[in-house]
Every structure is written in C-alpha cells, then in structure tokens.
Amino acid sequence: MFNRIKQLTEMVGPIGQEHAVLDFMQAEWAALGAVTRRSKTGNVLGRIAKPGAQKLLIAAHADELCYLVRSISHDGFLFLANGQSWGRSTDLRNAFTIGSRVKVLGRNDIIPGVIGSAVGHLASIALHDLHELTWNDFWVDTGLSRAELQARGVTPGTRIIWDAETVQWGDKVVGKALDDRVPLAVMSEMLRRVPPDQFAWDVTLACTVQEEIGTVGAAALAAHALASGEQFDAAIILEIGMAGDIPTVGDLSMPLQLGYGPGLIHKDSLIHYDYALTKALEDCAAAHHIPIQHAVFGSFGSDGRAFTQADIPSAMMVFPARYTHSPFEMGHLRDIALMVDWLAAFCCGG
C-alpha cells in the first residue's frame, strides 16, 4: 500500500481547499464500483447499496493541517496564522516547525518557501532567550518581494502547507498528512478487496472536509442525514492515533505502539464512543485473530462527535503514529495492513 499512501499524502489538500483529494477519492471509489456523489460542502460519498441491510457509515477526512498568510511585510516575508484556532503566542514545543520547507498555495501557482526565524550567529547577538514563542517570531521566506508575491496570487488568507516527501524506512512510512490520508487509502483497499455481494451492511464511505477546524464536514453530513431521513445505523471513524513509544512519553501516558496492530479508541476529548459498537469491533478482531490495541485519547477529537450528536452510534479505529500533527508523522505498514483486514472483516459481518 505504500505507493498509494505516498500518492495521497503528498497531495495538496489544506483545510477548506481539499478539492484535489476529493476529486481523487471520488474517481477512485467510482472505479471500484461505488455510487458516488459530492455534497455542497464538499464531502465525497461512495455507496455500496445492499437493500434491507443496516446502514454503515465509514468516514475519514481529506484535509491536512495548514497555515494561512496573516500579512505580507513590505520586504516580502509572510507572517502566519494557524489553520486552527490561534492567539498571540504559541507553545514553545511548536518550534519544531521552524526550518520546515513549505508550499505557498498562491491563486496562480504554488511557490516554495521555508519557515524562517532569527537563528545561529544572529540570534546569539540580536535576541534574548525565548521564554515564549509568538506568531511574530517566525515567518515564511520565499525569496520574493511583496509585489512578486501579490502578482502570483498571494494575499492574506492564502494557505501554506508543509512540503514533505513521503518515504518508506524499512517497515515504517514517514511524511506529512498521514492524518488522515492513510485511512482514506485503507478505505479504498477494503473496497478493492471485498466483492459487493459479500458486504453484510449497506455501506457508505465518506471523505469529509474541514475536520481539523472542528468536524465541519461531518456535521454537515450528519445534519443532511437527519433532515433527509437517510439515517445511518452505525458509523466507524478511521483516524491516525497517537503512539507513545518514544522517549519522554511511554505507555504510562499512551500505550499505543508501532507494529502491534491498529487501535480501538474508547473515548477522546469530545465523546465516549458507543460501547456496543466498540465491543463488536473488538469481537470481530478476536474472531479473525487480528491483534489490536486499546486506548483513550485526551487532546484529540474526531468526526465521531458530529455523528454521535446526530444520533448515529459511532466507534473509532486508528493506526498508531509517532509525531502526529507534524511534517514527519511516522506509521507502521503492518498496522495499516491489519487495519484493512479488520475493516474488511467487519464489513463482511464480523
């Protein structure tokens, strides 16, 4: 699956500008036999109908983290706003982003840049030691003037994403946007593997938008389901998961590890997942001898909140990953392959 993961994760698809990913997923699911449609907010849906069966929604999101241009200085430096919520300062632990290569998504073309800050020799003579990190302590340098940037369609509001190649290191995959493009690859592989007549559910796949800013696409999908009477009986959210198997963290804080199987999440910071559906997924894994891990998440939310609030019982399965919300997210290919096995087994009736 690495080649498909690489293809998806290297696509451009920031919050609110996910069209390349959405177009790709709609074409792929249609080619695999699903009946597809696009909602007004952009969600892509692919359905494998089974008349009389219960309706299962399987969802993963298209959007990746981004910055937005807040302002352009007279000499062409781009000052940033976070793609999520933000204030005057940011956590010092977010200093890892300084030095990252980025893509500035101008209206007319994509411009390479780097997140810069005063570093090295100049920092030692010009700056005091940082005790906080503000949004004025770093910027994007493209080497272009403000006039050149404006001519290429860069304004406040222009999205900026990390420019990171997805690579395979042994049995690991490393890159940007594994959150949540890996689960999209899992959904397609499941659809490729399971013949339509073997589904035990009436299955709808959903590629949702704007999850990272607050499950916006999922909320729109849930609202439409309620208004139209096309209610789902259950929903499974496929997500990246937080692995604690790195120095300074450990299993006391987060027991998920790379290479020990996908994870079943019992709660996150927004909801407790449906007990009966979660238990059904656990029983399915056991019946098919698929090793899984269990966890609860704190600083984490998913589309499951929107579905649960619309009275759709929801559960979440994840692939564990190190360094989430960074341009160097790391997952294990075995965990991802087992996630496909698990999802396929459940869709075929457990």
C-alpha positions in Angstrom: 0.0 0.0 0.0 3.0 2.3 0.3 2.7 3.7 -3.2 -1.0 4.7 -2.7 -0.2 6.2 0.7 2.6 8.2 -0.9 0.3 9.4 -3.6 -2.4 10.6 -1.2 -0.2 12.1 1.5 1.8 14.2 -1.0 -1.3 15.7 -2.5 -2.2 19.4 -1.7 -5.3 19.5 0.5 -5.4 22.0 3.3 -8.4 22.8 5.4 -11.1 24.4 3.2 -9.1 23.6 0.0 -9.3 19.9 -0.2 -10.5 19.6 -3.8 -7.5 17.6 -5.2 -8.0 14.9 -2.6 -11.8 14.9 -3.0 -11.6 14.6 -6.8 -9.1 11.7 -6.5 -11.2 9.8 -3.9 -14.5 10.2 -5.9 -12.9 8.9 -9.1 -11.2 6.0 -7.3 -14.4 4.9 -5.4 -16.4 5.2 -8.6 -13.9 3.0 -10.4 -14.2 0.4 -7.6 -17.9 0.2 -8.0 -19.3 2.7 -5.5 -22.1 5.1 -6.5 -20.6 8.5 -5.7 -21.8 12.0 -5.0 -20.5 15.2 -3.7 -22.2 17.3 -1.1 -22.5 21.1 -1.2 -19.8 21.5 1.4 -17.5 19.1 -0.5 -17.9 15.8 1.3 -17.4 12.8 -1.1 -19.7 9.9 -0.5 -19.4 6.4 -2.1 -22.2 3.9 -1.5 -22.3 0.1 -2.0 -26.0 -0.5 -1.6 -27.4 -3.6 0.0 -31.2 -3.3 0.2 -32.7 -4.3 3.5 -29.3 -4.3 5.3 -28.4 -1.9 8.1 -26.6 1.2 7.0 -22.9 1.6 8.0 -21.0 4.9 7.5 -17.2 4.7 7.3 -15.5 8.1 7.4 -12.0 9.6 7.2 -11.2 13.2 6.4 -9.5 14.8 3.4 -8.0 17.9 4.9 -4.4 18.4 6.2 -3.1 20.9 8.7 -2.1 24.3 7.2 -1.1 27.8 8.0 -2.7 30.9 6.4 -1.0 34.1 5.4 -1.9 36.7 8.0 0.1 39.6 6.4 2.8 40.3 3.9 5.6 42.6 5.1 7.0 45.3 2.8 10.0 43.2 2.1 8.0 40.1 1.3 8.0 38.0 4.4 4.8 36.1 5.1 3.5 36.2 8.6 1.2 33.4 9.6 -2.0 32.5 11.3 -2.7 28.9 12.4 -5.1 27.0 10.3 -6.9 26.1 13.6 -7.5 28.5 16.5 -4.7 30.8 17.4 -3.8 33.8 19.6 -0.8 36.0 20.1 1.6 33.2 21.3 2.0 29.5 20.5 3.6 26.7 22.5 7.4 26.5 22.6 7.0 22.9 21.6 5.8 24.1 18.2 9.2 25.5 17.4 9.9 22.2 15.5 8.2 23.8 12.5 10.9 26.4 12.1 13.1 25.4 9.3 10.4 23.4 7.5 10.1 23.7 3.8 6.6 24.7 2.7 4.3 25.3 -0.3 2.6 28.6 -0.6 -0.7 28.0 -2.5 -1.0 31.2 -4.5 -4.0 31.7 -6.7 -1.8 31.4 -9.8 0.7 28.8 -8.8 2.5 27.0 -5.9 5.5 28.8 -4.5 8.2 27.1 -2.5 9.3 28.6 0.8 10.8 27.9 4.2 9.7 28.8 7.7 12.4 31.1 8.9 13.4 32.7 12.2 16.4 34.5 13.6 18.8 31.6 14.2 22.5 30.8 14.6 25.0 33.7 14.8 22.5 36.5 14.5 20.2 35.0 17.2 23.1 34.9 19.6 23.9 38.6 19.2 20.4 40.1 18.5 17.9 38.1 20.5 17.2 37.4 24.2 16.4 33.8 25.1 12.9 32.8 24.2 10.6 32.1 27.1 7.5 32.1 24.8 7.0 31.7 21.1 4.8 34.2 19.4 3.4 34.3 15.8 5.8 37.1 15.1 8.9 35.1 15.9 8.8 33.1 12.7 7.6 33.7 9.1 7.8 32.2 5.6 10.6 33.3 3.3 10.1 32.7 -0.4 12.9 34.9 -1.6 10.2 37.0 -3.4 9.2 40.6 -2.9 5.7 41.6 -1.8 4.9 42.8 -5.3 6.1 39.5 -6.8 4.0 37.5 -4.3 0.9 39.5 -5.0 1.4 39.1 -8.7 1.3 35.3 -8.2 -1.9 35.5 -6.2 -0.7 35.5 -2.6 -2.8 37.5 -0.2 -3.9 37.3 3.4 -5.9 34.0 3.6 -3.6 32.1 1.2 -3.0 28.6 2.6 0.5 27.3 3.3 1.2 23.5 3.8 4.4 21.6 4.7 6.4 20.4 1.7 7.5 16.9 2.8 8.2 13.8 0.7 6.6 10.6 1.9 9.3 7.9 2.3 9.5 4.3 3.4 12.1 3.4 6.1 12.0 -0.4 6.4 8.5 -1.2 7.7 7.8 2.5 8.6 6.2 5.2 6.5 7.2 8.8 7.2 5.7 12.0 5.8 3.0 14.7 6.1 -0.7 14.3 6.1 -0.7 10.6 7.2 -3.5 12.3 9.2 -5.9 11.4 7.6 -4.9 10.2 4.1 -3.7 6.8 5.3 -7.3 5.9 6.4 -8.5 7.0 3.0 -6.1 4.5 1.5 -7.4 1.9 3.9 -11.0 2.5 2.8 -10.1 2.1 -0.9 -8.1 -1.0 -0.2 -11.1 -2.5 1.7 -13.4 -1.6 -1.2 -10.9 -3.2 -3.7 -10.7 -6.4 -1.6 -14.4 -7.1 -0.7 -16.7 -8.0 -3.6 -20.0 -6.1 -3.4 -22.1 -9.2 -2.7 -20.0 -10.0 0.4 -20.9 -6.9 2.3 -23.2 -7.5 5.3 -24.1 -3.8 5.5 -25.4 -1.1 3.2 -22.0 0.7 3.2 -21.4 4.4 2.6 -17.8 5.7 2.5 -17.3 9.3 3.4 -14.3 11.5 2.7 -15.1 14.6 4.8 -13.8 18.1 4.8 -12.6 20.5 7.4 -12.2 18.0 10.2 -9.1 19.8 11.6 -11.0 23.0 12.3 -13.9 21.3 14.2 -15.5 18.4 12.3 -17.3 20.8 9.9 -17.9 18.4 7.0 -19.0 15.6 9.3 -21.5 17.9 11.0 -22.9 18.9 7.6 -23.2 15.2 6.6 -24.9 14.3 9.9 -27.4 17.2 9.5 -28.3 16.1 6.0 -28.8 12.5 7.2 -31.2 13.8 9.8 -33.1 16.2 7.5 -33.5 13.7 4.7 -34.4 10.7 6.9 -31.5 8.7 5.4 -30.2 7.9 8.9 -27.2 5.6 9.4 -27.3 2.7 11.9 -23.7 3.0 12.8 -20.5 4.9 12.0 -16.8 3.9 12.1 -14.3 6.7 12.1 -10.9 5.9 10.7 -8.1 8.0 12.1 -4.5 8.5 12.9 -3.7 7.5 16.5 -1.1 8.7 19.0 1.8 6.3 19.7 3.6 6.7 23.0 6.6 4.6 22.2 9.1 7.5 22.1 11.5 8.9 24.7 9.8 11.2 27.2 6.3 9.7 26.7 5.9 6.0 27.2 3.0 3.7 27.9 2.1 5.4 31.2 0.8 8.3 29.1 -0.1 6.5 25.9 0.0 2.7 25.5 -0.2 2.5 21.7 2.9 1.3 20.0 4.0 1.0 16.4 3.9 -2.5 15.0 1.5 -4.1 17.5 -1.7 -3.6 15.4 -4.3 -1.0 14.9 -6.0 0.7 17.8 -9.6 0.7 19.2 -10.3 4.0 20.9 -12.9 4.1 23.7 -13.1 7.9 24.2 -11.4 11.1 23.1 -11.6 14.7 24.4 -15.1 15.2 22.7 -17.1 11.9 23.2 -17.2 8.4 24.6 -17.6 6.0 21.7 -20.6 3.7 21.5 -19.9 0.8 23.8 -21.8 -1.9 21.9 -20.3 -0.9 18.5 -16.8 -0.7 20.0 -17.3 -4.2 21.6 -18.5 -5.5 18.2 -15.3 -4.3 16.6 -13.3 -5.9 19.4 -15.1 -9.2 19.0 -14.5 -9.1 15.2 -10.8 -8.6 15.6 -10.6 -11.5 18.0 -12.7 -13.8 15.7 -10.3 -13.1 12.9 -7.1 -13.3 15.0 -6.2 -9.6 14.3 -4.1 -8.1 17.0 -5.4 -4.8 18.2 -4.5 -2.2 20.9 -6.8 -0.2 23.2 -6.5 3.4 24.2 -8.3 6.5 25.4 -7.3 9.9 24.0 -7.2 13.3 25.7 -6.1 16.1 23.4 -7.8 14.6 20.4 -11.2 14.8 18.6 -12.7 13.3 15.5 -15.7 13.3 13.2 -17.3 10.9 15.6 -18.5 13.7 17.7 -20.7 15.1 14.9 -22.1 11.7 14.1 -22.9 10.9 17.7 -24.6 14.2 18.2 -26.8 13.3 15.2 -27.8 10.0 16.9 -25.5 7.8 15.0 -23.7 5.3 17.2 -20.0 5.7 16.5 -16.7 3.9 17.1 -13.1 4.8 16.1 -10.3 2.6 14.9 -6.8 4.1 14.3 -3.4 3.2 13.1 -0.8 4.3 15.7 1.6 7.0 14.6 4.5 8.9 16.1 4.9 12.7 15.8 1.3 13.5 14.9 0.5 16.9 13.5 3.9 17.4 12.1 5.6 17.1 8.7 7.3 13.9 9.8 4.4 11.7 11.0 5.5 8.0 11.3 3.3 4.9 11.0 3.9 1.2 10.6 2.9 -0.6 7.4 1.9 -3.7 9.3 -0.6 -1.8 11.5 -2.1 -0.2 8.3 -2.4 -3.6 6.6 -4.1 -5.1 9.7 -6.5 -2.1 9.7 -7.6 -3.1 6.2 -8.1 -6.7 7.4 -10.1 -5.6 10.4 -12.4 -3.2 8.4 -13.0 -5.7 5.7 -13.9 -8.4 8.2 -16.3 -6.2 10.0 -18.0 -5.0 6.7 -18.5 -8.7 5.8 -20.4 -9.3 9.0 -17.6 -9.8 11.6 
